[in-house]
Amino acid sequence: MPITSTILDVALDRPDQLALVGTEDRLSYGELVEDSRVSFAVVDSLHRAQPEPPTPAVETRGIPITAVSTASAFFTARLIAGLAGFRAVSATIDPRWPLDHQIGVIRTTGIGLVISDSSALAEALSDTGWTGTVISPAAFAEREDRVRRQGAQAPAPAVRPASEPFLMLFSSGTTSNPKAFIKTRQQYRDNVAVSSAHLEPLPGVATLAPGPVSYSLTLYAIIESLATGGSVHVADAFDPFTIGSRIAAESITRIVAVPAVVKALAEAADRSRERFRGLELVVTGGANLPASIRSALAAVLPDTRLISYYGAAEIGFIGDSRDGDGTWIHVYPTIGAQIRDESGAEVAEGELGTLWIDAAACSDGYVAGTTDAVLRGPDGWASVDDQGRIVNGLLQLAGRAGDIAVTGGHKVSLPEVERAFDSVPHLGEVVAIALEDANLGSVIALVIEGGAEAEPAADGSPGLPAGKAALLEHARARLAPQFVPRRIYVLERLPRTVGGKIRRSETVDIIMSGQGHRL
């Protein structure tokens, strides 16, 4: 279902129904339509005022690109939703990315307008000779006020052609140069068709999607809610101290968030269960869901359902898990899935390999200039190099290509090693790594983040709530012999991306440099 069509329909039938809600601001569907006319008028005038505008990537078919790079979830959401009904390509750039990554994607993709309050970004872009425009959210809002006073709004938003480019998204940006790709309106409509059939973004439902809109999970929650006539509540970050009162006051029944937020949600609900009683469904994705988080949520909110979905921003929704740790996936009926080897041949059932997907929502490919990676194969199927196996019709995820190690001739999924330690009380975060070994090719090591709850060791190194012997015994009871770590290290703090994910390769570098304490 196209987003603009639904926005216009709801604005006509129920103009006062809430569309976007922030911590301080809110827009009804009727107000969103009028707001979009103002926003696009400002965006269009800024693009047209450029004497020598940057040339947008060929994949946008000549449509100017507007990027929003701000920590304000509400501001970003209303811009993305507002521009959807016009000839415009929108992008969100995480302001926490390294500056050179931000500059790189802006220049290589031909982004012409950036809404950002970063003076460093504006100065750096100017120094490169970029001919586009940077404007702060405050200055943008002033121009919007001027448009309202002058009555110079753009014509009403309208349903655009299905093949028209709609969004420019990025696959990374924290540890490597971001890969850009385009979503057409039809591809997003196909994606909404899948998620609305399985993840329940129903008409009139109030969904909370806390977190940066630069995350594809948050961005998509906004799109799908508006595309199905719901209300979406956004927040710059998850605040465990106010979330309960907001859920109760706004009658929020559905939350879309990454697993780390679900964990914090369970802890907040344990302190004030009554405020969370109306919560019916939690949808999570973007990372593996440990079984311990599912159990924690079920213990405090037994009537709240939890769906852990799996997908890739480039491809779309693929399937979900409704019990366990989220690694055994029921692939959706409209999605094709195969496990293939390095030559592209399909492997036997149960064997590890690269996951290939056939989905209508899949992007056509990456934007030239941002990467030479190939998304789709000659047969039209796509892969982002996720590894897995298929057993009895279920897909088991095993991580990305860099998450598979070979030790003594055996393939080992490093995320599987990590999951075996989920049930160790108070252990804290862990990451499994592969270290070079002359005899086995590599050996599996476990690196543990030293927790504040554990007493330091006698030599002053970070302590653990369980000793090495107990940890190895725990692992042997749950893992095949080749998966059991041969070495265990402790770091006071594991390296993470700006989004909170542990950096496996950087952890290897730290351990190899001798910084970790070996048990």
RODO-2510 file (C-alpha; in nm, 4 decimals, decimal comma):
residues 519
     n   res          X          Y          Z
     1     m     0,0000     0,0000     0,0000
     2     p     0,1605     0,3323    -0,1029
     3     i     0,2350     0,5650     0,1883
     4     t     0,0994     0,8830     0,0258
     5     s    -0,2263     0,7202    -0,0809
     6     t    -0,2982     0,6149     0,2773
     7     i    -0,1923     0,9501     0,4226
     8     l    -0,4307     1,1312     0,1880
     9     d    -0,7154     0,8863     0,2561
    10     v    -0,6827     0,9102     0,6338
    11     a    -0,6414     1,2889     0,6156
    12     l    -0,9707     1,3063     0,4285
    13     d    -1,1670     1,0587     0,6410
    14     r    -1,0082     1,1102     0,9851
    15     p    -0,8006     1,4307     0,9684
    16     d    -0,7539     1,4475     1,3468
    17     q    -0,6040     1,0981     1,3791
    18     l    -0,2450     1,1189     1,4991
    19     a     0,0186     1,0407     1,2380
    20     l     0,3549     1,1373     1,3940
    21     v     0,4160     1,1928     1,7646
    22     g     0,7394     1,3052     1,9260
    23     t     0,8210     1,3763     2,2880
    24     e     0,7049     1,7359     2,2446
    25     d     0,5587     1,7670     1,8926
    26     r     0,2790     1,5882     1,7105
    27     l     0,1067     1,5972     1,3738
    28     s    -0,2329     1,4591     1,2787
    29     y    -0,2838     1,3159     0,9304
    30     g    -0,4545     1,6367     0,8225
    31     e    -0,1698     1,8456     0,9598
    32     l     0,0906     1,6179     0,8011
    33     v    -0,0540     1,6812     0,4557
    34     e    -0,0420     2,0580     0,5041
    35     d     0,3016     2,0395     0,6656
    36     s     0,4345     1,8419     0,3683
    37     r     0,3327     2,1190     0,1284
    38     v     0,5396     2,3655     0,3292
    39     s     0,8404     2,1368     0,3696
    40     f     0,8601     2,0517     0,0015
    41     a     0,8271     2,4186    -0,0954
    42     v     1,1376     2,4943     0,1123
    43     v     1,3300     2,1903    -0,0140
    44     d     1,2424     2,2665    -0,3752
    45     s     1,3448     2,6332    -0,3448
    46     l     1,6790     2,5407    -0,1868
    47     h     1,7601     2,2968    -0,4671
    48     r     1,6532     2,5452    -0,7370
    49     a     1,8599     2,8269    -0,5866
    50     q     2,1883     2,6414    -0,6451
    51     p     2,3836     2,7886    -0,9409
    52     e     2,5662     2,4608    -1,0047
    53     p     2,3792     2,1832    -0,8213
    54     p     2,5550     1,8501    -0,7640
    55     t     2,4604     1,5859    -1,0179
    56     p     2,2549     1,3191    -0,8405
    57     a     2,3517     0,9547    -0,8822
    58     v     2,2238     0,8092    -1,2082
    59     e     2,0138     0,5631    -1,0079
    60     t     1,7873     0,8510    -0,8952
    61     r     1,6979     0,9288    -1,2597
    62     g     1,7770     1,2950    -1,2180
    63     i     1,5668     1,3545    -0,9048
    64     p     1,7462     1,5796    -0,6525
    65     i     1,8484     1,4142    -0,3248
    66     t     1,7734     1,5670     0,0136
    67     a     1,9538     1,4268     0,3172
    68     v     1,8642     1,4773     0,6828
    69     s     2,1444     1,4399     0,9366
    70     t     2,0175     1,5323     1,2803
    71     a     1,9555     1,3611     1,6128
    72     s     1,5909     1,4758     1,6149
    73     a     1,3756     1,1733     1,5326
    74     f     1,0590     1,3813     1,4963
    75     f     1,2179     1,6348     1,2604
    76     t     1,3655     1,3591     1,0441
    77     a     1,0431     1,1567     1,0385
    78     r     0,8230     1,4463     0,9332
    79     l     1,0647     1,5409     0,6532
    80     i     1,0815     1,1862     0,5166
    81     a     0,7037     1,1449     0,5392
    82     g     0,6406     1,4906     0,3980
    83     l     0,8636     1,4520     0,0922
    84     a     0,7109     1,1129     0,0064
    85     g     0,4266     1,2741    -0,1863
    86     f     0,6519     1,4743    -0,4164
    87     r     0,9232     1,4261    -0,6776
    88     a     1,2052     1,3872    -0,4297
    89     v     1,4594     1,1325    -0,3115
    90     s     1,5240     1,1389     0,0637
    91     a     1,8158     1,0040     0,2653
    92     t     1,9062     0,9875     0,6331
    93     i     2,2712     1,0215     0,7346
    94     d     2,3716     0,9253     1,0859
    95     p     2,5405     1,2331     1,2397
    96     r     2,7542     0,9965     1,4499
    97     w     2,9267     0,8537     1,1429
    98     p     3,2909     0,9535     1,0995
    99     l     3,3055     1,2877     0,9203
   100     d     3,4892     1,1449     0,6200
   101     h     3,2123     0,8851     0,5737
   102     q     2,9466     1,1549     0,5741
   103     i     3,1396     1,3618     0,3217
   104     g     3,2047     1,0552     0,1075
   105     v     2,8389     0,9554     0,0647
   106     i     2,7261     1,3127     0,0068
   107     r     2,9786     1,3667    -0,2710
   108     t     2,9690     1,0254    -0,4375
   109     t     2,5890     1,0034    -0,4519
   110     g     2,5314     1,3635    -0,5585
   111     i     2,3252     1,4683    -0,2578
   112     g     2,2356     1,8324    -0,3194
   113     l     2,0780     1,9415     0,0090
   114     v     2,1804     1,8437     0,3610
   115     i     1,9806     1,9471     0,6668
   116     s     2,2313     1,9290     0,9522
   117     d     2,3338     2,1343     1,2534
   118     s     2,6968     2,0251     1,2223
   119     s     2,9200     2,3237     1,1414
   120     a     3,2110     2,0825     1,0963
   121     l     3,0249     1,9008     0,8183
   122     a     2,9309     2,2253     0,6440
   123     e     3,2891     2,3540     0,6557
   124     a     3,4388     2,0232     0,5405
   125     l     3,1984     1,9991     0,2453
   126     s     3,2769     2,3554     0,1441
   127     d     3,6496     2,2801     0,1540
   128     t     3,6003     1,9941    -0,0935
   129     g     3,4348     2,2205    -0,3488
   130     w     3,0926     2,0594    -0,3085
   131     t     2,8315     2,2862    -0,4672
   132     g     2,5276     2,1793    -0,2668
   133     t     2,3586     2,3440     0,0303
   134     v     2,3811     2,2758     0,4037
   135     i     2,1118     2,4270     0,6247
   136     s     2,0442     2,3772     0,9942
   137     p     1,7086     2,2423     1,1163
   138     a     1,6465     2,5767     1,2891
   139     a     1,7119     2,7740     0,9697
   140     f     1,4979     2,5285     0,7746
   141     a     1,2119     2,5807     1,0221
   142     e     1,2445     2,9585     0,9820
   143     r     1,2028     2,9212     0,6062
   144     e     0,8983     2,7027     0,6656
   145     d     0,7443     2,9741     0,8838
   146     r     0,8084     3,2281     0,6073
   147     v     0,6353     3,0038     0,3541
   148     r     0,3331     2,9717     0,5818
   149     r     0,3105     3,3479     0,6308
   150     q     0,3398     3,4139     0,2588
   151     g     0,0995     3,1366     0,1619
   152     a     0,3592     2,9965    -0,0782
   153     q     0,2988     2,6285    -0,0114
   154     a     0,3572     2,3678    -0,2804
   155     p     0,0600     2,1909    -0,4409
   156     a    -0,0883     1,9014    -0,2423
   157     p     0,1108     1,5782    -0,2267
   158     a     0,0095     1,3073    -0,4721
   159     v     0,0643     0,9389    -0,5367
   160     r     0,3795     0,9083    -0,7454
   161     p     0,4661     0,6513    -1,0181
   162     a     0,5546     0,3079    -0,8822
   163     s     0,8952     0,2925    -1,0527
   164     e     1,0078     0,6314    -0,9222
   165     p     1,3032     0,6371    -0,6783
   166     f     1,1849     0,7172    -0,3273
   167     l     1,4595     0,6650    -0,0673
   168     m     1,8351     0,6386    -0,0683
   169     l     1,9523     0,4116     0,2135
   170     f     2,2935     0,3025     0,3387
   171     s     2,4088    -0,0405     0,4485
   172     s     2,6783     0,0715     0,6932
   173     g     2,8880     0,3706     0,7867
   174     t     3,0431     0,2998     1,1239
   175     t     3,3402     0,0804     1,0385
   176     s     3,3633     0,0995     0,6583
   177     n     3,2595     0,3283     0,3773
   178     p     2,8783     0,3233     0,3466
   179     k     2,7186     0,1448     0,0525
   180     a     2,4226     0,3365    -0,0877
   181     f     2,1204     0,1846    -0,2588
   182     i     1,7885     0,3104    -0,3882
   183     k     1,4380     0,1962    -0,2993
   184     t     1,1667     0,2671    -0,5523
   185     r     0,8113     0,3319    -0,4407
   186     q     0,7020    -0,0088    -0,5692
   187     q     0,9777    -0,1845    -0,3754
   188     y     0,8603    -0,0142    -0,0568
   189     r     0,5008    -0,1042    -0,1356
   190     d     0,6066    -0,4661    -0,1778
   191     n     0,7908    -0,4503     0,1542
   192     v     0,4856    -0,3067     0,3301
   193     a     0,2779    -0,5899     0,1852
   194     v     0,5073    -0,8413     0,3581
   195     s     0,5377    -0,6665     0,6940
   196     s     0,1673    -0,5840     0,7178
   197     a     0,0870    -0,9521     0,6632
   198     h     0,3125    -1,0710     0,9463
   199     l     0,4198    -0,7900     1,1825
   200     e     0,0807    -0,6294     1,2491
   201     p     0,1199    -0,2578     1,1697
   202     l    -0,2594    -0,2386     1,1652
   203     p    -0,4798     0,0645     1,0922
   204     g    -0,5191     0,2838     1,3986
   205     v    -0,2497     0,1028     1,5987
   206     a    -0,0166     0,3247     1,8025
   207     t     0,3435     0,2102     1,7456
   208     l     0,6463     0,3332     1,9396
   209     a     0,9730     0,3296     1,7448
   210     p     1,2461     0,4767     1,9686
   211     g     1,5871     0,5412     1,8208
   212     p     1,7604     0,7281     1,5374
   213     v     1,5661     0,7415     1,2110
   214     s     1,8975     0,6766     1,0353
   215     y     1,8502     0,3144     1,1508
   216     s     1,6595     0,1243     0,8819
   217     l     1,4530    -0,0494     1,1531
   218     t     1,3236     0,2827     1,2901
   219     l     1,2787     0,4367     0,9470
   220     y     1,0800     0,1423     0,8230
   221     a     0,8587     0,1395     1,1325
   222     i     0,7636     0,4978     1,0470
   223     i     0,6943     0,4166     0,6826
   224     e     0,4887     0,1037     0,7523
   225     s     0,2803     0,2725     1,0233
   226     l     0,1855     0,5602     0,7946
   227     a     0,1350     0,3250     0,4994
   228     t    -0,1228     0,1273     0,6971
   229     g    -0,3019     0,4158     0,8674
   230     g    -0,1466     0,3854     1,2123
   231     s     0,0146     0,6350     1,4469
   232     v     0,3894     0,6228     1,5003
   233     h     0,5530     0,7620     1,8135
   234     v     0,9222     0,8438     1,7878
   235     a     1,1961     0,9303     2,0359
   236     d     1,5586     1,0264     1,9876
   237     a     1,6583     0,7461     2,2249
   238     f     1,4988     0,4939     2,4598
   239     d     1,4436     0,6465     2,8035
   240     p     1,3636     0,3704     3,0573
   241     f     1,2497     0,6259     3,3153
   242     t     0,9720     0,7832     3,1081
   243     i     0,8797     0,5075     2,8663
   244     g     0,6176     0,3472     3,0899
   245     s     0,4220     0,6674     3,1428
   246     r     0,4355     0,7418     2,7697
   247     i     0,3060     0,3963     2,6783
   248     a     0,0177     0,4347     2,9209
   249     a    -0,0660     0,7968     2,8342
   250     e    -0,0574     0,7454     2,4557
   251     s    -0,2238     0,3989     2,4582
   252     i     0,0720     0,2502     2,2735
   253     t     0,0174    -0,1191     2,2010
   254     r     0,3108    -0,1981     1,9700
   255     i     0,6844    -0,1301     1,9921
   256     v     0,9471    -0,1723     1,7193
   257     a     1,3012    -0,1679     1,8560
   258     v     1,6422    -0,3359     1,8458
   259     p     1,7095    -0,6186     2,0976
   260     a     1,9145    -0,3956     2,3296
   261     v     1,6111    -0,1701     2,3718
   262     v     1,3854    -0,4718     2,4300
   263     k     1,6176    -0,5738     2,7133
   264     a     1,5919    -0,2255     2,8664
   265     l     1,2160    -0,2369     2,8144
   266     a     1,1888    -0,5590     3,0148
   267     e     1,3935    -0,4062     3,2965
   268     a     1,1767    -0,0929     3,2989
   269     a     0,8571    -0,2998     3,2996
   270     d     0,9841    -0,4999     3,5957
   271     r     0,9974    -0,1769     3,7982
   272     s     0,6517    -0,0526     3,6954
   273     r     0,4497    -0,3348     3,5406
   274     e     0,1118    -0,1626     3,5538
   275     r     0,2149     0,1055     3,3049
   276     f     0,3075    -0,1586     3,0495
   277     r    -0,0093    -0,3697     3,0725
   278     g    -0,1522    -0,2311     2,7479
   279     l     0,1511    -0,3359     2,5438
   280     e     0,0389    -0,6159     2,3111
   281     l     0,3283    -0,6690     2,0705
   282     v     0,7029    -0,6060     2,0576
   283     v     0,8708    -0,6376     1,7184
   284     t     1,2485    -0,6543     1,7130
   285     g     1,5177    -0,6869     1,4475
   286     g     1,8527    -0,5482     1,3411
   287     a     2,0525    -0,7926     1,5536
   288     n     2,0241    -1,1373     1,7065
   289     l     1,7731    -1,1686     1,9901
   290     p     1,9236    -1,3671     2,2795
   291     a     1,6799    -1,6129     2,4387
   292     s     1,7500    -1,4456     2,7720
   293     i     1,5848    -1,1240     2,6504
   294     r     1,2756    -1,3116     2,5332
   295     s     1,2543    -1,4866     2,8705
   296     a     1,3003    -1,1604     3,0607
   297     l     1,0181    -0,9911     2,8706
   298     a     0,7881    -1,2920     2,9127
   299     a     0,8534    -1,2972     3,2873
   300     v     0,7384    -0,9380     3,3419
   301     l     0,4824    -0,9063     3,0592
   302     p     0,3446    -1,2560     2,9961
   303     d     0,0608    -1,1262     2,7752
   304     t     0,2925    -0,9288     2,5457
   305     r     0,3952    -1,1143     2,2303
   306     l     0,7479    -1,0850     2,0897
   307     i     0,8334    -1,1276     1,7208
   308     s     1,1973    -1,1264     1,6136
   309     y     1,2154    -1,0616     1,2400
   310     y     1,5019    -1,1097     1,0008
   311     g     1,5678    -0,9032     0,6931
   312     a     1,8180    -0,6827     0,5176
   313     a     1,7608    -0,3194     0,4261
   314     e     1,8667    -0,3875     0,0672
   315     i     1,6367    -0,6881     0,0315
   316     g     1,3433    -0,6353     0,2685
   317     f     1,1699    -0,8599     0,5199
   318     i     1,2625    -1,2280     0,4922
   319     g     1,1067    -1,4113     0,7882
   320     d     1,0657    -1,4157     1,1635
   321     s     1,1005    -1,6179     1,4822
   322     r     0,8436    -1,6272     1,7603
   323     d     1,0268    -1,8365     2,0181
   324     g     1,3823    -1,9141     2,1255
   325     d     1,6785    -1,6940     2,0412
   326     g     1,5683    -1,5745     1,6994
   327     t     1,8176    -1,7736     1,4947
   328     w     1,5698    -2,0286     1,3547
   329     i     1,3632    -1,8360     1,1034
   330     h     1,0311    -1,9180     0,9377
   331     v     1,0781    -1,7698     0,5907
   332     y     0,7697    -1,5833     0,4721
   333     p     0,5640    -1,7600     0,2013
   334     t     0,6279    -1,4933    -0,0639
   335     i     1,0065    -1,5034    -0,0146
   336     g     1,2468    -1,7484    -0,1796
   337     a     1,5543    -1,8645     0,0147
   338     q     1,8496    -2,0821    -0,0876
   339     i     2,1873    -2,1685     0,0661
   340     r     2,4665    -2,1706    -0,1934
   341     d     2,8409    -2,2431    -0,1904
   342     e     3,1234    -2,0274    -0,3263
   343     s     3,0533    -2,1421    -0,6829
   344     g     2,6874    -2,0446    -0,6613
   345     a     2,5570    -2,4024    -0,6415
   346     e     2,2858    -2,4866    -0,3894
   347     v     2,4233    -2,6940    -0,0997
   348     a     2,2688    -2,9978     0,0656
   349     e     2,0220    -2,9503     0,3486
   350     g     2,1935    -2,8704     0,6774
   351     e     2,5179    -2,7442     0,5234
   352     l     2,6481    -2,3961     0,5949
   353     g     2,6711    -2,1543     0,3075
   354     t     2,5729    -1,8131     0,1769
   355     l     2,2069    -1,7145     0,1898
   356     w     2,0451    -1,5978    -0,1343
   357     i     1,6994    -1,4417    -0,1408
   358     d     1,4307    -1,3847    -0,4026
   359     a     1,2070    -1,0941    -0,2918
   360     a     1,0002    -0,8400    -0,4818
   361     a     1,1083    -0,5625    -0,2421
   362     c     1,4785    -0,6056    -0,3200
   363     s     1,6705    -0,3053    -0,4497
   364     d     1,8156    -0,3277    -0,7991
   365     g     2,1731    -0,2834    -0,6781
   366     y     2,4157    -0,0509    -0,5044
   367     v     2,4772     0,3050    -0,6147
   368     a     2,7834     0,3176    -0,8385
   369     g     3,0710     0,5010    -0,6760
   370     t     2,9915     0,3907    -0,3219
   371     t     3,0984     0,0277    -0,3686
   372     d     3,1839    -0,2340    -0,6290
   373     a     2,9868    -0,4993    -0,4361
   374     v     2,7180    -0,6863    -0,6277
   375     l     2,3759    -0,7263    -0,4681
   376     r     2,1911    -0,9348    -0,7271
   377     g     2,3176    -1,2328    -0,9196
   378     p     2,2421    -1,3025    -1,2881
   379     d     1,9250    -1,4900    -1,1873
   380     g     1,7907    -1,1882    -0,9972
   381     w     1,8407    -1,3429    -0,6522
   382     a     2,0242    -1,1264    -0,3988
   383     s     2,2716    -1,1757    -0,1149
   384     v     2,4299    -0,9538     0,1517
   385     d     2,6682    -1,2390     0,2410
   386     d     2,4705    -1,3624     0,5391
   387     q     2,5599    -1,7212     0,6259
   388     g     2,3198    -1,9946     0,7305
   389     r     2,1739    -2,3379     0,6772
   390     i     1,8257    -2,4707     0,6007
   391     v     1,6920    -2,7656     0,8020
   392     n     1,3353    -2,8967     0,7711
   393     g     1,2277    -2,5807     0,5957
   394     l     1,3648    -2,3509     0,8682
   395     l     1,6478    -2,1058     0,8087
   396     q     1,9180    -2,0939     1,0754
   397     l     2,1315    -1,7827     1,0681
   398     a     2,5051    -1,8110     1,1273
   399     g     2,6223    -1,4513     1,0819
   400     r     2,7981    -1,2743     0,7991
   401     a     3,0788    -1,4197     0,5899
   402     g     3,3331    -1,2795     0,8375
   403     d     3,1507    -1,4580     1,1202
   404     i     3,2461    -1,8048     0,9927
   405     a     3,5806    -1,9490     1,1006
   406     v     3,7549    -2,2652     0,9822
   407     t     3,9360    -2,4562     1,2546
   408     g     4,0852    -2,7971     1,1937
   409     g     3,8817    -2,8254     0,8725
   410     h     3,5500    -2,7531     1,0482
   411     k     3,3318    -2,4514     0,9738
   412     v     3,2349    -2,2740     1,2956
   413     s     2,9718    -2,0024     1,3273
   414     l     3,1099    -1,7500     1,5760
   415     p     2,7626    -1,6141     1,6670
   416     e     2,6612    -1,9718     1,7612
   417     v     2,9547    -1,9839     2,0033
   418     e     2,8421    -1,6557     2,1585
   419     r     2,4833    -1,7692     2,2016
   420     a     2,5974    -2,0669     2,4075
   421     f     2,7013    -1,8238     2,6815
   422     d     2,3746    -1,6285     2,6933
   423     s     2,2567    -1,8292     2,9923
   424     v     2,5619    -1,7676     3,2133
   425     p     2,4363    -1,5345     3,4889
   426     h     2,5951    -1,1886     3,5057
   427     l     2,8586    -1,2759     3,2465
   428     g     2,8076    -0,9576     3,0463
   429     e     2,8750    -0,9192     2,6760
   430     v     3,0911    -1,1696     2,4899
   431     v     3,2325    -1,1965     2,1408
   432     a     3,3814    -1,5043     1,9761
   433     i     3,6812    -1,4536     1,7483
   434     a     3,9146    -1,6646     1,5373
   435     l     4,2894    -1,6355     1,5984
   436     e     4,5514    -1,7654     1,3581
   437     d     4,7045    -2,1025     1,4509
   438     a     4,9844    -2,2857     1,2713
   439     n     4,8334    -2,6306     1,3250
   440     l     4,4565    -2,5766     1,2968
   441     g     4,4492    -2,2722     1,0696
   442     s     4,2653    -2,0852     1,3417
   443     v     4,1456    -2,1409     1,6960
   444     i     3,8262    -2,0151     1,8552
   445     a     3,8624    -1,7683     2,1403
   446     l     3,6023    -1,6071     2,3610
   447     v     3,6489    -1,2462     2,4683
   448     i     3,4444    -1,1326     2,7663
   449     e     3,3691    -0,7819     2,8770
   450     g     3,4686    -0,7589     3,2443
   451     g     3,1547    -0,6690     3,4396
   452     a     3,1330    -0,4237     3,7261
   453     e     2,9482    -0,6876     3,9308
   454     a     3,2498    -0,9172     3,9446
   455     e     3,5446    -0,8713     4,1786
   456     p     3,8765    -0,7958     4,0033
   457     a     4,1304    -1,0759     3,9911
   458     a     4,4341    -1,0729     4,2208
   459     d     4,6518    -0,9151     3,9514
   460     g     4,4035    -0,6299     3,9076
   461     s     4,2592    -0,7555     3,5774
   462     p     3,8793    -0,7499     3,5234
   463     g     3,6994    -1,0206     3,7160
   464     l     3,4321    -1,2679     3,6093
   465     p     3,1321    -1,4180     3,7869
   466     a     3,2431    -1,7649     3,6667
   467     g     3,5941    -1,9069     3,6366
   468     k     3,7555    -2,0485     3,3230
   469     a     3,6859    -2,4115     3,4165
   470     a     3,3159    -2,3403     3,4758
   471     l     3,2857    -2,1513     3,1480
   472     l     3,4477    -2,4321     2,9507
   473     e     3,2262    -2,6902     3,1180
   474     h     2,9242    -2,4783     3,0274
   475     a     3,0418    -2,4605     2,6648
   476     r     3,1117    -2,8337     2,6313
   477     a     2,7594    -2,9116     2,7463
   478     r     2,6105    -2,6950     2,4701
   479     l     2,8503    -2,6958     2,1776
   480     a     3,0110    -2,9421     1,9404
   481     p     3,3800    -2,9946     2,0290
   482     q     3,5103    -2,7779     1,7445
   483     f     3,2924    -2,4873     1,8647
   484     v     3,4269    -2,4858     2,2224
   485     p     3,6666    -2,1920     2,2732
   486     r     4,0285    -2,2924     2,3254
   487     r     4,1194    -1,9574     2,4764
   488     i     3,9333    -1,7090     2,6954
   489     y     4,0241    -1,3438     2,7320
   490     v     3,8836    -1,0540     2,9323
   491     l     3,8664    -0,6923     2,8186
   492     e     3,7444    -0,4109     3,0381
   493     r     3,5428    -0,2780     2,7438
   494     l     3,4659    -0,4382     2,4074
   495     p     3,4935    -0,2132     2,0998
   496     r     3,1560    -0,1115     1,9554
   497     t     3,0092     0,0749     1,6617
   498     v     2,8186     0,3992     1,7258
   499     g     2,5041     0,1863     1,7133
   500     g     2,6268    -0,0390     1,9935
   501     k     2,7217    -0,3510     1,7946
   502     i     3,0455    -0,5220     1,8972
   503     r     3,3266    -0,4922     1,6431
   504     r     3,4578    -0,8443     1,5960
   505     s     3,7555    -0,7592     1,3729
   506     e     3,8700    -0,4783     1,6012
   507     t     3,8481    -0,7164     1,8963
   508     v     4,0881    -0,9498     1,7150
   509     d     4,3315    -0,6616     1,6665
   510     i     4,3132    -0,5721     2,0360
   511     i     4,3761    -0,9299     2,1484
   512     m     4,6619    -0,9739     1,8992
   513     s     4,8223    -0,6564     2,0339
   514     g     4,8358    -0,8148     2,3787
   515     q     4,5859    -0,5838     2,5473
   516     g     4,3478    -0,8559     2,6678
   517     h     4,3928    -1,0563     2,9882
   518     r     4,4076    -1,4293     2,9116
   519     l     4,2526    -1,6627     3,1668
***
